[in-house]
Each structure stands twice: as C-alpha cells, then as structure tokens.
Amino acid sequence: MFSLPTSGSVRTFDYRAVDLRSIAEPIAVLSPVALGVILLYSYTKRFTRWSHLFLGLALGIAPAAAWIAVRGSLDPRILLLTAAVTFWVGGFDVIYACQDHDYDRSHGLHSVPRHLGIRNALVIARLFHLVMIGLLVALIVTFGLGKLAMAGVIAVAALLLYEHMLVRHDDLSKLNAAFFTMNGVISVVFFIFVAGDLLLRRG
C-alpha cells in the first residue's frame, strides 16, 4: 500500500484492490495512441522545427500512463506532469540539437537550431524550461503537496540554471555534461524531494 495526496490530504491506496478489468479497456484504447506518438516523433524532423516537443510528448505521456495503470482512470491533474516533462525534454533536446546544426541543414532536416540559429535556440530552451518550472509549481499546488516538494522545484530550477550556464552559443564543449549528466540528476532530485514530502505527510 502507498499514499497519494487528494485535495490537500493523503489517502492510502491499496494496489491489491485494483481490478485488472478496469484498466484493460483504457490500456487497449490508449496503447495505440502512445505507440503512434512515439512513431510520429521519428519522422517529425522531416517536416517541423518543433520536433523537440514531439519527443517531449513521447516521454511526457509516461506519467499519465503510469497513473492509469495504477489507478484505473485518468486524473486530469496528472496532465500537468505530462506537460512539464514535455517542455523539460523539449528544452534539453533543443540544447542537444545545437551540435547537429550543420548536419540538419545539409540533410534538409528541421530543428529549432537549424531555423533560428544556435543563439536563439538556447533562448527557446530557456523559455521551455521556465514553462516547465511553472507547470511543476502548478502540479505541487494542485496535488496539495507540501514545502519539501516545493523545495524540490526550487532545486530543479537551480540545476536547470546551472545546465544552461554550461552551454553557450559559441562554446558547446560542455554539451554532453549539460545533456546527459544534469538531466539525470534533475529527475532523481525531484523524485527524492516529492517522495520525501509524501513520506513525511504519511508519518
């Protein structure tokens, strides 16, 4: 058993009570949608510069899918996390695509760096991550989580700031550190803060 916040309180949920039949229908309906999004991303660089957000959505639907698998229904509030992941991934994919600027141009592929230039692409990545932080704040408030979870959002914001400080339009030498290392740290840090908040409220 574990606890989930509901309207400012923590409710105990017994996973053993889940009726598998109740989640079979949404899984059957939504699985093709998820596969379609993932497959579509593979082709988006051929027709839109915003392929980064398609990648973000492909990963962002995971929290909603996990919620449905556990609860048997979709709570619209979890879509805030889907949107946050979409803009988070979209932002760091824009950063990563900066190194492919010349390749994308020579092969007729689309990306934000190719169309707007590396300097402007980094600005777009920052804007995406600002939107992500706003969505995380909304997520914490909507689920009635506490100060520790909100501190996690602040920690994520600080890590994102450092990530953006590692990469400049005229120096991409630290791109791998920004892309691989920092984003791995960010996800773990946010999980720890939110899990800690839930455990404290449960106690």
KELORO-366346 format. One record per atom (N, C-alpha, C): atom name; x, y, z; residue in three letters. Coordinates in steps of 0.05 Angstrom, whole numbers, plus 5000, padded with zeros to 4 digits. Layout:
atom,c1,c2,c3,rest
CA,X,Y,Z,ALA
...
This chain:
atom,c1,c2,c3,rest
N,5017,4976,5000,MET
CA,5000,5000,5000,MET
C,5018,5025,5000,MET
N,5007,5047,4989,PHE
CA,5021,5072,4989,PHE
C,5002,5094,4990,PHE
N,5012,5119,4993,SER
CA,4994,5142,4997,SER
C,4996,5161,4974,SER
N,4973,5173,4967,LEU
CA,4972,5193,4947,LEU
C,4957,5217,4958,LEU
N,4965,5241,4951,PRO
CA,4952,5265,4960,PRO
C,4925,5269,4946,PRO
N,4905,5277,4961,THR
CA,4879,5283,4950,THR
C,4868,5308,4964,THR
N,4866,5330,4948,SER
CA,4855,5355,4959,SER
C,4868,5363,4985,SER
N,4894,5363,4986,GLY
CA,4909,5372,5009,GLY
C,4913,5351,5031,GLY
N,4902,5328,5027,SER
CA,4906,5307,5047,SER
C,4919,5283,5034,SER
N,4927,5264,5050,VAL
CA,4940,5240,5039,VAL
C,4921,5216,5043,VAL
N,4916,5203,5020,ARG
CA,4897,5180,5021,ARG
C,4913,5154,5016,ARG
N,4908,5134,5032,THR
CA,4921,5108,5029,THR
C,4907,5093,5006,THR
N,4924,5082,4989,PHE
CA,4914,5067,4966,PHE
C,4925,5039,4966,PHE
N,4907,5019,4965,ASP
CA,4915,4991,4965,ASP
C,4917,4981,4937,ASP
N,4941,4977,4927,TYR
CA,4944,4968,4899,TYR
C,4933,4940,4895,TYR
N,4930,4925,4916,ARG
CA,4919,4897,4913,ARG
C,4890,4898,4906,ARG
N,4876,4920,4910,ALA
CA,4848,4922,4905,ALA
C,4841,4930,4876,ALA
N,4862,4935,4860,VAL
CA,4857,4943,4833,VAL
C,4845,4920,4817,VAL
N,4823,4926,4804,ASP
CA,4810,4906,4786,ASP
C,4824,4908,4759,ASP
N,4837,4887,4751,LEU
CA,4852,4888,4726,LEU
C,4834,4894,4702,LEU
N,4809,4886,4704,ARG
CA,4790,4891,4683,ARG
C,4785,4920,4679,ARG
N,4787,4936,4701,SER
CA,4782,4964,4700,SER
C,4803,4980,4685,SER
N,4827,4968,4683,ILE
CA,4848,4982,4668,ILE
C,4853,4970,4640,ILE
N,4841,4947,4635,ALA
CA,4845,4933,4610,ALA
C,4834,4950,4586,ALA
N,4810,4962,4590,GLU
CA,4799,4978,4568,GLU
C,4815,5003,4562,GLU
N,4822,5020,4583,PRO
CA,4838,5043,4576,PRO
C,4865,5036,4564,PRO
N,4877,5014,4573,ILE
CA,4903,5006,4562,ILE
C,4899,4999,4532,ILE
N,4878,4984,4526,ALA
CA,4873,4976,4499,ALA
C,4868,5000,4481,ALA
N,4854,5020,4491,VAL
CA,4848,5044,4475,VAL
C,4872,5062,4472,VAL
N,4887,5066,4494,LEU
CA,4908,5086,4494,LEU
C,4935,5075,4484,LEU
N,4940,5049,4485,SER
CA,4966,5039,4477,SER
C,4972,5046,4448,SER
N,4953,5043,4429,PRO
CA,4959,5052,4401,PRO
C,4965,5082,4399,PRO
N,4952,5098,4416,VAL
CA,4958,5126,4416,VAL
C,4987,5132,4424,VAL
N,4995,5118,4446,ALA
CA,5023,5121,4455,ALA
C,5043,5112,4434,ALA
N,5037,5090,4422,LEU
CA,5055,5080,4401,LEU
C,5056,5099,4377,LEU
N,5032,5110,4371,GLY
CA,5031,5129,4348,GLY
C,5047,5154,4353,GLY
N,5047,5164,4378,VAL
CA,5063,5188,4385,VAL
C,5092,5182,4382,VAL
N,5100,5159,4392,ILE
CA,5129,5151,4391,ILE
C,5138,5147,4362,ILE
N,5121,5134,4346,LEU
CA,5129,5130,4318,LEU
C,5129,5157,4303,LEU
N,5110,5174,4309,LEU
CA,5109,5200,4295,LEU
C,5134,5216,4300,LEU
N,5144,5215,4325,TYR
CA,5168,5231,4331,TYR
C,5191,5225,4312,TYR
N,5193,5200,4304,SER
CA,5216,5192,4287,SER
C,5216,5206,4260,SER
N,5192,5216,4252,TYR
CA,5190,5230,4226,TYR
C,5187,5260,4228,TYR
N,5184,5271,4252,THR
CA,5177,5299,4254,THR
C,5200,5317,4245,THR
N,5225,5309,4247,LYS
CA,5247,5326,4238,LYS
C,5247,5330,4208,LYS
N,5230,5315,4194,ARG
CA,5228,5318,4165,ARG
C,5208,5340,4157,ARG
N,5191,5349,4176,PHE
CA,5171,5368,4168,PHE
C,5166,5391,4188,PHE
N,5178,5390,4212,THR
CA,5173,5412,4231,THR
C,5198,5418,4248,THR
N,5203,5443,4254,ARG
CA,5225,5450,4272,ARG
C,5219,5444,4301,ARG
N,5193,5438,4307,TRP
CA,5185,5434,4335,TRP
C,5185,5404,4342,TRP
N,5201,5389,4328,SER
CA,5204,5360,4334,SER
C,5212,5355,4363,SER
N,5226,5374,4375,HIS
CA,5235,5371,4403,HIS
C,5211,5367,4422,HIS
N,5189,5381,4416,LEU
CA,5165,5379,4433,LEU
C,5151,5352,4428,LEU
N,5153,5341,4404,PHE
CA,5142,5314,4399,PHE
C,5157,5293,4415,PHE
N,5184,5297,4417,LEU
CA,5199,5279,4434,LEU
C,5191,5282,4463,LEU
N,5188,5307,4471,GLY
CA,5179,5312,4498,GLY
C,5152,5299,4505,GLY
N,5133,5300,4485,LEU
CA,5107,5288,4489,LEU
C,5110,5258,4491,LEU
N,5127,5246,4474,ALA
CA,5131,5217,4474,ALA
C,5140,5207,4501,ALA
N,5156,5223,4515,LEU
CA,5164,5216,4542,LEU
C,5144,5226,4563,LEU
N,5131,5248,4557,GLY
CA,5113,5260,4577,GLY
C,5088,5244,4582,GLY
N,5080,5228,4563,ILE
CA,5056,5212,4567,ILE
C,5061,5189,4587,ILE
N,5086,5184,4594,ALA
CA,5092,5162,4612,ALA
C,5079,5166,4640,ALA
N,5081,5190,4652,PRO
CA,5068,5193,4678,PRO
C,5037,5188,4677,PRO
N,5025,5198,4656,ALA
CA,4996,5193,4654,ALA
C,4990,5164,4650,ALA
N,5006,5150,4635,ALA
CA,5003,5121,4630,ALA
C,5006,5106,4656,ALA
N,5026,5114,4672,ALA
CA,5031,5101,4697,ALA
C,5008,5105,4716,ALA
N,4997,5129,4716,TRP
CA,4974,5135,4733,TRP
C,4950,5118,4726,TRP
N,4945,5115,4700,ILE
CA,4923,5098,4691,ILE
C,4927,5069,4699,ILE
N,4952,5060,4697,ALA
CA,4958,5032,4703,ALA
C,4954,5027,4733,ALA
N,4960,5046,4750,VAL
CA,4957,5043,4779,VAL
C,4929,5048,4788,VAL
N,4916,5069,4778,ARG
CA,4890,5078,4788,ARG
C,4866,5068,4772,ARG
N,4871,5060,4747,GLY
CA,4849,5051,4730,GLY
C,4833,5073,4717,GLY
N,4842,5098,4720,SER
CA,4828,5121,4708,SER
C,4848,5143,4705,SER
N,4841,5163,4689,LEU
CA,4859,5186,4685,LEU
C,4850,5210,4702,LEU
N,4867,5219,4720,ASP
CA,4861,5244,4734,ASP
C,4873,5267,4718,ASP
N,4857,5286,4710,PRO
CA,4868,5309,4693,PRO
C,4891,5323,4706,PRO
N,4893,5322,4732,ARG
CA,4915,5336,4746,ARG
C,4943,5325,4738,ARG
N,4944,5299,4732,ILE
CA,4970,5287,4725,ILE
C,4980,5297,4698,ILE
N,4962,5309,4682,LEU
CA,4970,5320,4657,LEU
C,4989,5344,4660,LEU
N,4988,5356,4684,LEU
CA,5008,5377,4689,LEU
C,5036,5366,4689,LEU
N,5039,5341,4699,LEU
CA,5066,5329,4699,LEU
C,5073,5321,4670,LEU
N,5053,5311,4655,THR
CA,5058,5305,4627,THR
C,5068,5330,4612,THR
N,5055,5352,4616,ALA
CA,5063,5377,4603,ALA
C,5091,5386,4613,ALA
N,5096,5383,4639,ALA
CA,5122,5391,4650,ALA
C,5145,5374,4637,ALA
N,5141,5348,4635,VAL
CA,5161,5331,4622,VAL
C,5164,5338,4593,VAL
N,5142,5344,4579,THR
CA,5143,5352,4551,THR
C,5162,5376,4547,THR
N,5158,5397,4563,PHE
CA,5174,5421,4560,PHE
C,5203,5417,4570,PHE
N,5206,5400,4591,TRP
CA,5233,5394,4601,TRP
C,5249,5380,4579,TRP
N,5238,5358,4568,VAL
CA,5252,5343,4547,VAL
C,5255,5361,4522,VAL
N,5234,5375,4515,GLY
CA,5237,5393,4492,GLY
C,5259,5413,4495,GLY
N,5262,5424,4519,GLY
CA,5284,5443,4524,GLY
C,5311,5431,4521,GLY
N,5316,5408,4534,PHE
CA,5343,5398,4533,PHE
C,5349,5385,4506,PHE
N,5327,5377,4491,ASP
CA,5332,5367,4464,ASP
C,5340,5390,4445,ASP
N,5329,5413,4449,VAL
CA,5338,5437,4434,VAL
C,5367,5442,4439,VAL
N,5375,5440,4464,ILE
CA,5404,5444,4470,ILE
C,5421,5423,4456,ILE
N,5412,5398,4457,TYR
CA,5428,5377,4445,TYR
C,5429,5380,4415,TYR
N,5408,5390,4403,ALA
CA,5407,5392,4374,ALA
C,5425,5414,4364,ALA
N,5435,5431,4381,CYS
CA,5453,5452,4373,CYS
C,5479,5441,4359,CYS
N,5487,5418,4368,GLN
CA,5511,5406,4357,GLN
C,5505,5394,4329,GLN
N,5480,5390,4322,ASP
CA,5472,5379,4296,ASP
C,5464,5401,4277,ASP
N,5469,5426,4284,HIS
CA,5460,5448,4267,HIS
C,5469,5445,4238,HIS
N,5494,5440,4233,ASP
CA,5504,5438,4206,ASP
C,5494,5413,4192,ASP
N,5493,5391,4207,TYR
CA,5483,5366,4195,TYR
C,5454,5369,4186,TYR
N,5437,5380,4204,ASP
CA,5409,5383,4197,ASP
C,5406,5401,4172,ASP
N,5421,5422,4171,ARG
CA,5419,5440,4147,ARG
C,5427,5426,4122,ARG
N,5449,5411,4123,SER
CA,5459,5398,4098,SER
C,5441,5374,4089,SER
N,5426,5363,4108,HIS
CA,5409,5340,4101,HIS
C,5379,5347,4100,HIS
N,5373,5373,4101,GLY
CA,5345,5381,4099,GLY
C,5327,5373,4122,GLY
N,5339,5370,4145,LEU
CA,5323,5363,4169,LEU
C,5316,5389,4185,LEU
N,5295,5387,4200,HIS
CA,5285,5411,4214,HIS
C,5291,5409,4244,HIS
N,5298,5432,4255,SER
CA,5302,5435,4284,SER
C,5302,5464,4291,SER
N,5299,5470,4316,VAL
CA,5300,5498,4325,VAL
C,5327,5511,4319,VAL
N,5349,5497,4326,PRO
CA,5375,5509,4320,PRO
C,5380,5514,4290,PRO
N,5370,5496,4274,ARG
CA,5375,5500,4245,ARG
C,5360,5524,4234,ARG
N,5335,5529,4243,HIS
CA,5318,5550,4233,HIS
C,5324,5577,4247,HIS
N,5330,5577,4273,LEU
CA,5332,5602,4288,LEU
C,5361,5608,4295,LEU
N,5380,5589,4290,GLY
CA,5407,5594,4299,GLY
C,5412,5584,4327,GLY
N,5437,5579,4333,ILE
CA,5443,5567,4360,ILE
C,5437,5587,4382,ILE
N,5444,5612,4378,ARG
CA,5440,5632,4400,ARG
C,5410,5633,4407,ARG
N,5393,5636,4387,ASN
CA,5364,5638,4392,ASN
C,5352,5611,4402,ASN
N,5364,5589,4393,ALA
CA,5355,5563,4402,ALA
C,5359,5560,4432,ALA
N,5381,5570,4442,LEU
CA,5386,5568,4471,LEU
C,5367,5585,4486,LEU
N,5358,5607,4475,VAL
CA,5337,5624,4487,VAL
C,5311,5608,4489,VAL
N,5304,5595,4467,ILE
CA,5280,5578,4466,ILE
C,5281,5556,4487,ILE
N,5304,5544,4490,ALA
CA,5307,5522,4510,ALA
C,5303,5534,4538,ALA
N,5312,5558,4543,ARG
CA,5308,5570,4570,ARG
C,5278,5575,4574,ARG
N,5265,5585,4553,LEU
CA,5236,5590,4556,LEU
C,5220,5564,4561,LEU
N,5228,5543,4547,PHE
CA,5215,5517,4552,PHE
C,5218,5509,4581,PHE
N,5242,5513,4592,HIS
CA,5247,5504,4619,HIS
C,5234,5522,4640,HIS
N,5229,5547,4633,LEU
CA,5214,5565,4650,LEU
C,5185,5555,4651,LEU
N,5174,5548,4628,VAL
CA,5147,5537,4628,VAL
C,5146,5512,4645,VAL
N,5166,5495,4642,MET
CA,5167,5470,4658,MET
C,5166,5476,4688,MET
N,5181,5496,4697,ILE
CA,5181,5503,4726,ILE
C,5153,5512,4734,ILE
N,5141,5529,4718,GLY
CA,5114,5538,4724,GLY
C,5094,5515,4727,GLY
N,5097,5495,4709,LEU
CA,5079,5472,4710,LEU
C,5085,5454,4734,LEU
N,5110,5452,4743,LEU
CA,5116,5437,4767,LEU
C,5104,5451,4792,LEU
N,5105,5477,4793,VAL
CA,5093,5492,4815,VAL
C,5063,5486,4815,VAL
N,5050,5488,4792,ALA
CA,5022,5483,4790,ALA
C,5015,5454,4799,ALA
N,5033,5435,4792,LEU
CA,5029,5407,4800,LEU
C,5030,5404,4830,LEU
N,5049,5417,4843,ILE
CA,5052,5415,4872,ILE
C,5027,5427,4885,ILE
N,5018,5450,4876,VAL
CA,4995,5463,4888,VAL
C,4970,5447,4883,VAL
N,4966,5437,4859,THR
CA,4942,5422,4852,THR
C,4939,5396,4868,THR
N,4961,5383,4873,PHE
CA,4960,5358,4889,PHE
C,4962,5363,4919,PHE
N,4964,5388,4927,GLY
CA,4965,5394,4955,GLY
C,4990,5384,4969,GLY
N,5012,5383,4955,LEU
CA,5038,5374,4967,LEU
C,5049,5397,4984,LEU
N,5070,5390,4999,GLY
CA,5080,5409,5019,GLY
C,5105,5424,5011,GLY
N,5117,5436,5032,LYS
CA,5141,5453,5028,LYS
C,5165,5438,5017,LYS
N,5168,5413,5025,LEU
CA,5191,5397,5016,LEU
C,5189,5393,4986,LEU
N,5165,5386,4976,ALA
CA,5161,5383,4947,ALA
C,5166,5409,4932,ALA
N,5158,5431,4944,MET
CA,5163,5457,4931,MET
C,5193,5463,4931,MET
N,5207,5455,4952,ALA
CA,5236,5458,4953,ALA
C,5249,5442,4930,ALA
N,5236,5419,4924,GLY
CA,5246,5404,4901,GLY
C,5244,5419,4875,GLY
N,5223,5434,4872,VAL
CA,5220,5450,4847,VAL
C,5242,5472,4847,VAL
N,5248,5483,4870,ILE
CA,5269,5503,4871,ILE
C,5296,5491,4864,ILE
N,5301,5466,4874,ALA
CA,5326,5452,4868,ALA
C,5328,5446,4838,ALA
N,5305,5438,4826,VAL
CA,5305,5433,4797,VAL
C,5311,5458,4782,VAL
N,5300,5481,4791,ALA
CA,5305,5506,4777,ALA
C,5335,5514,4779,ALA
N,5347,5509,4802,ALA
CA,5375,5515,4805,ALA
C,5392,5497,4787,ALA
N,5385,5472,4785,LEU
CA,5400,5453,4768,LEU
C,5397,5461,4739,LEU
N,5373,5469,4731,LEU
CA,5369,5478,4703,LEU
C,5385,5503,4697,LEU
N,5386,5521,4716,LEU
CA,5402,5545,4713,LEU
C,5431,5538,4708,LEU
N,5442,5519,4724,TYR
CA,5469,5510,4720,TYR
C,5473,5497,4693,TYR
N,5453,5481,4685,GLU
CA,5454,5467,4659,GLU
C,5457,5487,4636,GLU
N,5442,5509,4638,HIS
CA,5443,5529,4617,HIS
C,5469,5546,4618,HIS
N,5481,5547,4641,MET
CA,5506,5561,4644,MET
C,5529,5545,4631,MET
N,5525,5519,4629,LEU
CA,5546,5502,4617,LEU
C,5549,5506,4587,LEU
N,5528,5515,4574,VAL
CA,5527,5516,4545,VAL
C,5524,5544,4535,VAL
N,5541,5552,4517,ARG
CA,5540,5579,4504,ARG
C,5538,5575,4474,ARG
N,5528,5595,4460,HIS
CA,5524,5592,4432,HIS
C,5551,5589,4417,HIS
N,5573,5600,4430,ASP
CA,5599,5598,4417,ASP
C,5617,5577,4430,ASP
N,5605,5561,4449,ASP
CA,5621,5540,4462,ASP
C,5603,5518,4471,ASP
N,5603,5496,4455,LEU
CA,5586,5473,4460,LEU
C,5602,5450,4472,LEU
N,5626,5456,4482,SER
CA,5644,5435,4491,SER
C,5633,5420,4516,SER
N,5615,5433,4531,LYS
CA,5604,5420,4555,LYS
C,5576,5411,4551,LYS
N,5568,5407,4525,LEU
CA,5541,5400,4519,LEU
C,5534,5373,4531,LEU
N,5552,5353,4529,ASN
CA,5545,5327,4540,ASN
C,5541,5327,4570,ASN
N,5556,5343,4584,ALA
CA,5552,5346,4613,ALA
C,5525,5358,4618,ALA
N,5517,5378,4603,ALA
CA,5491,5391,4606,ALA
C,5468,5372,4599,ALA
N,5472,5356,4578,PHE
CA,5450,5340,4568,PHE
C,5447,5314,4584,PHE
N,5468,5299,4587,PHE
CA,5467,5273,4600,PHE
C,5468,5275,4630,PHE
N,5489,5287,4641,THR
CA,5493,5287,4670,THR
C,5472,5303,4685,THR
N,5467,5328,4676,MET
CA,5449,5345,4691,MET
C,5420,5335,4690,MET
N,5412,5326,4668,ASN
CA,5384,5317,4666,ASN
C,5379,5292,4682,ASN
N,5399,5275,4683,GLY
CA,5397,5251,4701,GLY
C,5394,5259,4730,GLY
N,5410,5279,4738,VAL
CA,5409,5289,4765,VAL
C,5382,5302,4772,VAL
N,5372,5318,4753,ILE
CA,5347,5332,4757,ILE
C,5324,5313,4763,ILE
N,5321,5292,4748,SER
CA,5299,5274,4752,SER
C,5300,5260,4779,SER
N,5324,5252,4787,VAL
CA,5328,5238,4812,VAL
C,5323,5257,4836,VAL
N,5333,5282,4833,VAL
CA,5329,5301,4855,VAL
C,5299,5307,4859,VAL
N,5285,5312,4838,PHE
CA,5256,5318,4840,PHE
C,5241,5294,4853,PHE
N,5248,5270,4844,PHE
CA,5235,5246,4856,PHE
C,5240,5245,4886,PHE
N,5265,5250,4894,ILE
CA,5272,5248,4923,ILE
C,5256,5268,4939,ILE
N,5254,5292,4930,PHE
CA,5240,5313,4945,PHE
C,5210,5306,4947,PHE
N,5198,5298,4925,VAL
CA,5169,5292,4925,VAL
C,5164,5267,4942,VAL
N,5180,5247,4939,ALA
CA,5177,5222,4956,ALA
C,5181,5229,4985,ALA
N,5201,5246,4992,GLY
CA,5205,5254,5019,GLY
C,5181,5269,5030,GLY
N,5169,5286,5014,ASP
CA,5146,5301,5023,ASP
C,5123,5283,5029,ASP
N,5118,5263,5012,LEU
CA,5096,5244,5016,LEU
C,5101,5227,5041,LEU
N,5126,5218,5045,LEU
CA,5132,5202,5069,LEU
C,5129,5218,5094,LEU
N,5137,5243,5094,LEU
CA,5133,5260,5118,LEU
C,5104,5264,5125,LEU
N,5087,5268,5104,ARG
CA,5059,5272,5109,ARG
C,5045,5247,5117,ARG
N,5056,5224,5108,ARG
CA,5044,5198,5116,ARG
C,5050,5192,5145,ARG
N,5074,5201,5154,GLY
CA,5082,5196,5182,GLY
C,5067,5214,5201,GLY
